[in-house]
Amino acid sequence: MRIPLAAPCSRRLQLLSGLAADGRAELYKFVDFLAGT
């Protein structure tokens, strides 16, 4: 998945966390801002 960015970021990787749609599981994703993925 490509993520369009409006401005450059100083940090390359960011960990995003949240709950699944059913609210029963946790989801974790790494976002690479320089690659836009």
Buried (B, 14 or more C-beta within 10 A) or exposed (E): EEEEEEEEEEEEEEEEEEEEEEEEEEEEEEBEBEEEE
